[in-house]
Amino acid sequence: MILCGMAAYAATICVNPGGTSGCSALPSAAVAAAVNNDVIVIKPGTYSEPGTINITKTGLKISGENPTNTRITNAVLANVFTVPLNAGASAEISGLTITGGLDGIQISGGNGAITIHHNHIVFNGGNGISESNASFVAYNNIILSNNLAGINGFGGTGVVYNNIVGKNSSGGISDGSCCGVMSASYNSSYGNGIGGTTNYSNIDGNIGNLTLDCLFVGTGDYRLQAASPCRDTGNPGFFDVDGTRSDMGSFGGTAAAAFWPYGNGGPVITDLTLDPVIVPRGGTLSINATGEIR
């Protein structure tokens, strides 16, 4: 007798603000409906969740289309994302702005590894990322202006690199326990805590870390200025789209190519006009272009 098994293929669940075309209207509904190893693609928009998004499955991939315009907030000041105690969950969370909750992402013990990358985790009432007796990896995130710490570990294991962590009220990147291991290298953590000096606490690694303002282009525009100390100073084992050493922040690293397909060399043409739009044979055509250095 020959027994043939059927392979399990991941499904893709879409989310858009109207819940149209067979998509869910809220990320929480998509996460609740998912089974292990599903992919959840969240289209641009602002999603106000009535409670926390609980991650209890394994192998989920939760991906926003772009961290600049794909925003998840919380209407009742609960955690935006929670991985509950003993959920046995694992997930990848990327491409989102996570804001307006208690903790942006709270990870409790008994789960598989949680990977968090290329997000903007900003203006939450608690921590940006909090971990308790759990395992996680966080890279190329921007974690700003949260009411407690940017990244706060306790008793678990964390690997943290290429992040920009700034102006969080009680601290930047820290492990508050005696027994946890928070390995943090090649980050910029600045202006955190009272007096802006509580930037790294009880961490391992501490290679290539900065305490410098990364010089964003503008308020809410988290691209890096040309003079930013976070350009080409990320983990040297990773590279940007243009082949240079990785930048810190959400526009650095190869995974940023999904929403930021240009290197920093530029310029990139952002507007092109023709005058006139119809030209007879032998006529004169003017081409005007506007470029942007990315």
C-alpha positions as CSV (number, residue, x, y, z in Angstrom):
1,M,0.0,0.0,0.0
2,I,1.3,3.4,-0.9
3,L,0.1,6.3,1.2
4,C,0.2,9.7,-0.4
5,G,0.0,12.8,1.8
6,M,-1.2,16.2,0.7
7,A,1.1,19.2,1.1
8,A,-0.3,22.1,3.1
9,Y,0.0,25.3,1.2
10,A,-0.3,28.7,2.9
11,A,-3.3,30.8,2.0
12,T,-3.1,34.6,1.5
13,I,-5.7,36.6,3.3
14,C,-6.2,40.2,2.2
15,V,-7.2,43.2,4.3
16,N,-8.5,46.5,3.0
17,P,-10.3,49.4,4.6
18,G,-13.7,48.6,3.1
19,G,-13.5,44.8,3.4
20,T,-14.3,44.6,-0.3
21,S,-13.3,42.0,-2.9
22,G,-13.4,39.2,-0.4
23,C,-10.9,40.9,1.9
24,S,-11.3,41.4,5.7
25,A,-12.0,44.9,6.9
26,L,-9.7,44.7,9.9
27,P,-6.4,43.0,10.5
28,S,-7.7,41.3,13.7
29,A,-10.4,39.5,11.7
30,A,-7.8,38.2,9.2
31,V,-5.5,37.0,12.0
32,A,-8.4,35.3,13.8
33,A,-9.4,33.5,10.6
34,A,-5.9,32.5,9.6
35,V,-4.5,29.0,10.1
36,N,-0.8,28.2,10.6
37,N,1.6,29.5,8.0
38,D,-1.0,31.8,6.3
39,V,0.1,35.1,4.8
40,I,-1.9,38.3,5.7
41,V,-1.4,41.2,3.3
42,I,-2.7,44.5,4.6
43,K,-3.5,47.2,2.0
44,P,-2.8,50.9,2.7
45,G,-5.3,52.6,5.0
46,T,-5.9,53.3,8.7
47,Y,-7.4,50.5,10.7
48,S,-8.8,51.2,14.2
49,E,-9.0,48.0,16.1
50,P,-11.6,47.6,18.9
51,G,-9.2,45.4,20.9
52,T,-5.8,43.8,20.7
53,I,-4.8,41.6,17.8
54,N,-4.0,38.2,19.4
55,I,-1.4,36.1,17.6
56,T,-1.9,32.4,18.5
57,K,-0.9,30.6,15.3
58,T,2.5,29.5,14.1
59,G,4.3,30.7,11.0
60,L,2.0,33.7,10.3
61,K,3.3,36.4,8.0
62,I,1.6,39.7,8.6
63,S,2.7,42.3,6.1
64,G,1.6,45.8,5.4
65,E,2.1,47.2,2.0
66,N,4.0,50.2,3.2
67,P,4.9,51.4,6.7
68,T,4.3,55.0,5.7
69,N,0.6,54.6,4.8
70,T,-0.6,51.3,6.3
71,R,-1.5,52.2,9.9
72,I,-3.0,50.1,12.7
73,T,-4.2,51.8,15.8
74,N,-6.2,50.8,18.9
75,A,-9.5,52.4,19.8
76,V,-9.5,51.3,23.5
77,L,-5.8,51.7,24.5
78,A,-5.1,48.0,24.5
79,N,-2.0,46.5,23.0
80,V,-2.1,46.7,19.2
81,F,-0.5,43.3,18.9
82,T,-0.3,40.7,21.7
83,V,1.3,37.2,21.6
84,P,-0.3,35.7,24.7
85,L,1.4,33.6,27.3
86,N,1.9,30.0,26.3
87,A,0.3,30.6,22.9
88,G,3.1,28.7,21.1
89,A,2.9,31.2,18.3
90,S,5.4,32.4,15.8
91,A,5.0,35.3,13.3
92,E,6.6,37.9,11.2
93,I,5.3,41.4,11.4
94,S,6.4,44.0,8.8
95,G,5.5,47.0,6.8
96,L,3.2,48.7,9.3
97,T,2.8,51.8,11.4
98,I,1.7,50.5,14.8
99,T,0.4,53.4,16.9
100,G,-2.1,54.6,19.5
101,G,-2.2,51.4,21.6
102,L,-0.9,50.5,25.0
103,D,2.2,48.5,24.0
104,G,2.7,48.4,20.2
105,I,3.7,44.7,20.3
106,Q,3.7,42.7,23.5
107,I,5.2,39.2,23.5
108,S,4.8,36.9,26.4
109,G,6.6,33.6,27.3
110,G,6.0,30.2,25.8
111,N,5.9,31.3,22.2
112,G,8.1,30.6,19.1
113,A,10.2,33.4,17.8
114,I,8.6,36.6,16.7
115,T,10.3,38.6,13.9
116,I,9.5,42.3,13.7
117,H,11.0,44.4,10.9
118,H,10.5,47.5,8.8
119,N,7.7,49.0,11.0
120,H,7.1,52.4,12.5
121,I,6.1,51.8,16.1
122,V,5.3,55.2,17.4
123,F,3.2,57.2,19.9
124,N,1.9,54.2,22.0
125,G,0.9,54.7,25.6
126,G,3.2,51.9,26.8
127,N,6.3,50.3,25.3
128,G,7.0,50.1,21.6
129,I,8.0,46.4,21.9
130,S,7.8,44.6,25.2
131,E,9.0,41.0,25.8
132,S,8.6,38.7,28.8
133,N,10.4,35.4,28.9
134,A,10.0,35.1,25.1
135,S,12.2,35.1,22.0
136,F,12.2,37.8,19.3
137,V,14.2,39.4,16.5
138,A,13.7,43.1,15.7
139,Y,15.5,44.9,12.9
140,N,15.1,48.0,10.7
141,N,12.3,49.4,12.7
142,I,11.7,53.0,13.7
143,I,10.5,53.1,17.3
144,L,9.8,56.7,18.5
145,S,7.9,58.7,21.2
146,N,6.3,55.8,23.1
147,N,5.3,56.6,26.7
148,L,7.5,53.9,28.2
149,A,10.5,52.2,26.6
150,G,11.3,51.7,22.9
151,I,12.2,48.0,23.3
152,N,11.8,46.5,26.8
153,G,12.9,42.9,27.4
154,F,12.5,40.9,30.6
155,G,13.9,37.4,30.9
156,G,13.8,36.2,27.3
157,T,16.1,36.4,24.3
158,G,16.1,39.2,21.8
159,V,18.3,40.1,18.8
160,V,18.0,43.7,17.9
161,Y,19.9,45.5,15.1
162,N,19.5,48.3,12.5
163,N,16.7,50.0,14.5
164,I,16.3,53.7,15.2
165,V,14.9,54.1,18.8
166,G,14.3,57.7,19.9
167,K,12.6,59.9,22.4
168,N,10.8,57.2,24.3
169,S,9.9,58.4,27.8
170,S,11.4,55.8,30.1
171,G,14.3,54.3,28.0
172,G,15.5,53.1,24.7
173,I,16.7,49.5,24.4
174,S,16.8,47.6,27.7
175,D,16.6,44.3,29.4
176,G,15.1,44.7,32.9
177,S,15.9,41.2,34.2
178,C,18.9,39.5,35.7
179,C,18.6,36.5,33.4
180,G,17.5,37.5,30.0
181,V,19.8,38.1,27.0
182,M,19.2,41.2,24.9
183,S,21.8,41.3,22.1
184,A,21.7,44.8,20.6
185,S,24.2,46.0,18.0
186,Y,24.2,48.6,15.1
187,N,21.2,50.6,16.4
188,S,20.8,54.3,17.0
189,S,19.1,54.9,20.4
190,Y,19.0,58.5,21.4
191,G,17.1,61.0,23.5
192,N,15.4,58.3,25.6
193,G,14.5,58.5,29.3
194,I,14.9,61.4,31.7
195,G,17.4,63.8,30.3
196,G,17.6,61.7,27.1
197,T,20.4,59.6,28.5
198,T,18.8,56.1,29.1
199,N,19.5,54.7,25.7
200,Y,21.0,51.2,26.3
201,S,20.5,49.2,29.5
202,N,21.8,45.7,30.4
203,I,22.4,44.6,26.9
204,D,24.9,42.2,25.3
205,G,26.7,42.9,22.0
206,N,26.8,46.7,22.0
207,I,28.8,46.8,18.8
208,G,28.3,49.7,16.4
209,N,25.5,51.3,18.5
210,L,25.0,55.0,18.3
211,T,23.4,57.6,20.5
212,L,23.0,60.2,17.7
213,D,19.9,61.8,16.3
214,C,19.4,60.1,13.0
215,L,18.2,63.3,11.2
216,F,14.9,62.4,9.5
217,V,13.8,64.4,6.5
218,G,10.9,65.9,8.5
219,T,8.2,65.3,11.1
220,G,6.6,62.0,10.2
221,D,8.9,61.6,7.2
222,Y,11.3,58.9,8.4
223,R,13.6,58.9,5.4
224,L,17.2,59.8,6.3
225,Q,18.8,63.1,5.4
226,A,22.0,62.9,3.4
227,A,24.0,63.8,6.5
228,S,22.3,61.2,8.8
229,P,24.8,59.2,10.9
230,C,22.5,56.2,10.3
231,R,23.3,56.0,6.7
232,D,25.6,53.1,5.8
233,T,26.3,52.3,9.5
234,G,23.9,49.4,10.0
235,N,24.9,45.8,10.4
236,P,27.7,45.3,7.8
237,G,26.4,41.8,7.0
238,F,23.3,43.3,5.3
239,F,22.9,45.6,2.3
240,D,20.5,48.2,0.9
241,V,18.8,48.1,-2.4
242,D,21.7,50.0,-4.0
243,G,24.3,47.5,-2.7
244,T,25.8,49.7,0.0
245,R,26.1,48.7,3.6
246,S,22.6,48.8,5.2
247,D,21.1,51.9,6.7
248,M,19.4,51.9,10.1
249,G,15.7,52.4,10.1
250,S,12.8,51.2,8.0
251,F,14.2,52.3,4.6
252,G,17.3,50.2,5.0
253,G,18.1,46.6,4.3
254,T,17.2,44.5,1.4
255,A,13.6,43.8,2.6
256,A,12.8,47.5,2.2
257,A,12.8,46.8,-1.6
258,A,9.2,45.6,-1.3
259,F,8.1,49.2,-0.8
260,W,11.2,51.3,-1.4
261,P,12.8,50.0,-4.6
262,Y,15.3,52.9,-4.9
263,G,18.8,53.2,-3.5
264,N,20.0,56.3,-1.8
265,G,22.0,57.4,-4.8
266,G,19.1,58.9,-6.8
267,P,17.9,61.0,-8.2
268,V,14.5,59.5,-8.9
269,I,12.1,61.2,-11.3
270,T,8.9,62.1,-9.4
271,D,7.1,64.3,-12.0
272,L,7.4,64.5,-15.8
273,T,5.5,67.0,-18.1
274,L,5.5,67.5,-21.8
275,D,4.8,70.9,-23.4
276,P,2.9,70.7,-25.7
277,V,1.5,67.2,-25.3
278,I,0.9,66.9,-29.1
279,V,3.7,68.0,-31.4
280,P,3.6,68.1,-35.2
281,R,6.4,66.6,-37.2
282,G,9.3,69.0,-37.1
283,G,7.9,70.9,-34.0
284,T,9.6,71.6,-30.7
285,L,8.9,69.7,-27.5
286,S,9.8,70.7,-24.0
287,I,10.3,68.0,-21.4
288,N,10.3,69.1,-17.7
289,A,11.2,66.7,-15.0
290,T,11.4,66.9,-11.2
291,G,13.8,64.6,-9.3
292,E,14.2,63.6,-5.7
293,I,17.3,62.3,-4.0
294,R,16.3,59.2,-2.0
